[in-house]
Every structure is written in structure tokens, then in C-alpha cells.
């Protein structure tokens, strides 16, 4: 996904479009769910997760009024989860 986002960002830069890239998305390989939050400027789209007894929920915004239970994914970061564990790393297209 980093390569795809980097390619789109490069095309936007070549065409002189701004912002070059703003990205927040979830995707899966059938084993894990991945999510990333990235922007080429300071206006990064929001992305949160919440660890629950029955798994991990990923959402663009908290889904309920209990916002204290939601953790904001840092800008330019990707996460991966199998529903029980969560890994986090830099997302650098």
C-alpha cells in the first residue's frame, strides 16, 4: 500500500496538484486487517481504533460517546491486527 500511495503522491506532485496526498484506509489480506493514516501536508485524515473484549475495531471516528476508549492512530502510521493483537509501524510512501 505504501508503494501505491507513493506513486499517486508522485503523480500529483508531477501534475502540480495540491494537496499531493491525504490518505486513511483499511484493507485486508484475509488473515489480518491493516489500516494507515498519512498526508503529505499537515491535514491528515482521522483514524482510530478501540480494543474490545471481542476484537479490535478500526474507524475513521469513534463510533460511540465513550471517546476515552478510542485510540487515535498517529499521522504517517500503519497498524495491523489479527483481531487479538495489534502491531504498529511507520507508513512512509
KOLDRENZA-335617 format. One line per 4 residues: for each residue x, y, z of N, C-alpha, C. Coordinates in Angstrom, 2 decimals. Layout:
X,Y,Z,X,Y,Z,X,Y,Z  ...
***
This chain:
0.83,-1.18,0.00,0.00,0.00,0.00,0.88,1.25,0.00  2.01,1.16,0.71,2.92,2.30,0.72,3.37,2.66,-0.69  3.67,1.65,-1.49,4.11,1.91,-2.86,3.01,2.57,-3.68  1.78,2.10,-3.54,0.66,2.67,-4.29,0.42,4.13,-3.89
0.42,4.39,-2.59,0.22,5.76,-2.12,1.37,6.66,-2.59  2.59,6.14,-2.54,3.74,6.90,-3.00,3.65,7.23,-4.49  3.17,6.27,-5.27,3.04,6.51,-6.72,1.99,7.58,-7.01  0.84,7.49,-6.35,-0.20,8.50,-6.55,0.30,9.88,-6.10
1.01,9.92,-4.98,1.56,11.18,-4.50,2.55,11.76,-5.51  3.42,10.94,-6.08,4.39,11.40,-7.07,3.68,11.94,-8.31  2.62,11.27,-8.75,1.86,11.75,-9.90,1.22,13.11,-9.61  0.68,13.27,-8.41,0.07,14.55,-8.03,1.13,15.65,-7.99
2.31,15.34,-7.48,3.38,16.33,-7.43,3.82,16.71,-8.85  3.97,15.72,-9.73,4.35,15.99,-11.12,3.33,16.88,-11.82  2.05,16.67,-11.53,0.98,17.46,-12.14,0.75,18.77,-11.41  1.50,18.98,-10.33,1.41,20.21,-9.53,0.04,20.36,-8.84
-0.56,19.23,-8.46,-1.80,19.25,-7.69,-1.48,19.31,-6.20  -2.23,20.09,-5.48,-2.08,20.10,-4.02,-3.45,19.93,-3.39  -3.59,19.29,-2.26,-2.50,18.59,-1.57,-2.07,17.39,-2.39  -0.84,16.98,-2.23,-0.32,15.86,-3.02,-0.96,14.54,-2.60
-1.18,14.36,-1.28,-1.81,13.11,-0.82,-2.39,13.28,0.57  -3.61,12.82,0.72,-4.26,12.64,2.02,-4.91,11.27,1.97  -4.59,10.42,2.96,-4.97,9.01,2.88,-5.28,8.45,4.25  -6.41,7.81,4.38,-6.76,7.00,5.55,-7.59,5.84,5.01
-7.16,4.63,5.29,-7.86,3.48,4.72,-7.61,2.22,5.54  -8.50,1.23,5.33,-8.35,-0.11,5.89,-8.39,-1.09,4.73  -7.64,-2.18,4.85,-7.65,-3.24,3.85,-7.24,-4.54,4.53  -7.45,-5.66,3.84,-7.17,-6.96,4.44,-6.53,-7.89,3.43
-5.73,-8.83,3.94,-5.16,-9.88,3.10,-5.84,-11.23,3.40  -6.94,-11.20,4.15,-7.64,-12.42,4.52,-7.19,-12.98,5.86  -6.04,-12.57,6.33,-5.51,-13.00,7.62,-5.53,-11.86,8.64  -5.14,-10.69,8.17,-5.07,-9.51,9.03,-5.80,-8.35,8.38
-6.18,-7.39,9.20,-6.72,-6.12,8.74,-5.62,-5.08,8.96  -5.41,-4.27,7.95,-4.42,-3.21,8.01,-5.12,-1.87,7.90  -4.54,-0.85,8.49,-5.07,0.50,8.37,-3.89,1.46,8.40  -4.03,2.57,7.68,-2.95,3.56,7.67,-3.54,4.95,7.59
-2.77,5.87,8.12,-3.14,7.29,8.16,-1.92,8.07,7.68  -2.09,8.88,6.62,-0.96,9.56,6.01,-1.42,10.83,5.30  -0.55,11.81,5.24,-0.78,13.01,4.42,0.56,13.64,4.08  0.60,14.26,2.92,1.81,14.97,2.51,1.84,16.39,3.07
0.75,16.80,3.70,0.71,18.09,4.38,0.28,17.86,5.83  -0.07,18.90,6.53,-0.40,18.74,7.95,-1.86,18.37,8.21  -2.66,18.20,7.17,-4.08,17.89,7.32,-4.34,16.40,7.10  -3.95,15.61,8.07,-4.05,14.15,7.99,-5.48,13.72,8.34
-6.13,12.89,7.49,-7.46,12.39,7.84,-7.41,11.59,9.15  -8.52,11.56,9.85,-8.55,10.89,11.14,-8.69,9.37,10.98  -8.19,8.65,11.98,-8.31,7.20,12.02,-8.08,6.75,13.46  -8.99,5.91,13.99,-8.96,5.48,15.38,-9.10,3.97,15.46
-8.71,3.41,16.61,-9.03,2.02,16.89,-9.42,1.89,18.35  -10.12,0.79,18.65,-10.53,0.50,20.02,-10.36,-0.99,20.25  -9.73,-1.34,21.35,-9.57,-2.74,21.72,-10.74,-3.13,22.60  -11.49,-4.15,22.18,-12.66,-4.62,22.91,-12.45,-6.08,23.31
-13.32,-6.58,24.14,-13.22,-7.98,24.57,-13.33,-8.94,23.39  -14.12,-8.58,22.38,-14.35,-9.48,21.26,-13.54,-9.14,20.02  -12.56,-8.23,20.12,-11.72,-7.90,18.97,-11.30,-6.44,18.95  -10.80,-6.02,17.82,-10.32,-4.67,17.63,-11.14,-4.00,16.54
-11.65,-2.81,16.81,-12.46,-2.06,15.87,-11.62,-0.90,15.34  -11.65,-0.69,14.02,-10.96,0.43,13.39,-12.01,1.28,12.71  -11.92,2.61,12.91,-12.93,3.52,12.38,-12.33,4.89,12.11  -12.94,5.62,11.19,-12.47,6.98,10.90,-12.74,7.93,12.06
-13.75,7.63,12.84,-14.12,8.42,14.02,-14.64,7.46,15.09  -14.56,7.84,16.38,-15.16,6.99,17.41,-16.62,6.69,17.10  -17.03,5.45,17.33,-18.38,5.02,16.99,-19.40,5.24,18.10  -18.93,5.61,19.28,-19.86,5.80,20.38,-19.46,7.03,21.20
-20.24,7.33,22.21,-19.99,8.52,23.02,-18.81,8.36,23.97  -18.35,7.15,24.21,-17.24,6.90,25.09,-15.93,7.09,24.32  -15.57,8.33,24.04,-14.39,8.62,23.23,-13.09,8.28,23.95  -13.14,8.11,25.27,-11.93,7.78,26.02,-11.39,6.40,25.66
-12.23,5.51,25.19,-11.80,4.16,24.84,-11.18,4.06,23.46  -11.22,5.14,22.69,-10.68,5.14,21.33,-9.27,5.69,21.32  -8.41,5.07,20.53,-7.01,5.50,20.41,-6.80,6.02,18.99  -6.31,7.24,18.89,-6.05,7.84,17.59,-4.74,7.29,17.03
-4.78,6.82,15.81,-3.57,6.37,15.13,-2.77,7.61,14.76  -1.50,7.60,15.08,-0.65,8.76,14.81,-0.53,9.01,13.30  -0.33,10.26,12.90,-0.10,10.55,11.48,1.09,9.75,10.94  0.99,9.36,9.68,2.05,8.64,8.98,2.39,7.32,9.67
1.33,6.63,10.11,1.46,5.37,10.83,0.51,4.34,10.23  0.94,3.07,10.25,0.10,1.95,9.84,-0.03,0.99,11.01  -1.18,0.32,11.08,-1.39,-0.73,12.07,-1.81,-2.01,11.34  -1.60,-3.13,12.02,-2.05,-4.42,11.52,-2.61,-5.19,12.70
-3.73,-5.89,12.48,-4.33,-6.67,13.55,-4.90,-7.97,13.01  -4.82,-8.99,13.84,-5.48,-10.26,13.55,-6.75,-10.39,14.39  -7.14,-9.29,15.04,-8.32,-9.28,15.90,-8.00,-9.48,17.36  -6.79,-9.98,17.62,-6.36,-10.21,19.01,-5.15,-9.36,19.38
-4.22,-9.23,18.45,-3.01,-8.45,18.68,-2.98,-7.27,17.71  -2.18,-6.28,18.04,-2.07,-5.10,17.20,-0.59,-4.73,17.05  -0.17,-4.54,15.81,1.19,-4.09,15.50,1.10,-2.69,14.92  2.12,-1.89,15.15,2.14,-0.52,14.66,3.51,-0.23,14.06
3.55,0.51,12.95,4.83,0.91,12.35,4.64,2.16,11.52  5.75,2.76,11.11,5.70,3.96,10.28,5.11,3.61,8.91  4.38,4.56,8.35,3.85,4.44,6.99,4.52,5.54,6.18  5.48,5.16,5.35,6.29,6.14,4.62,6.32,5.80,3.12
5.36,6.34,2.39,5.33,6.09,0.93,6.57,6.64,0.24
***
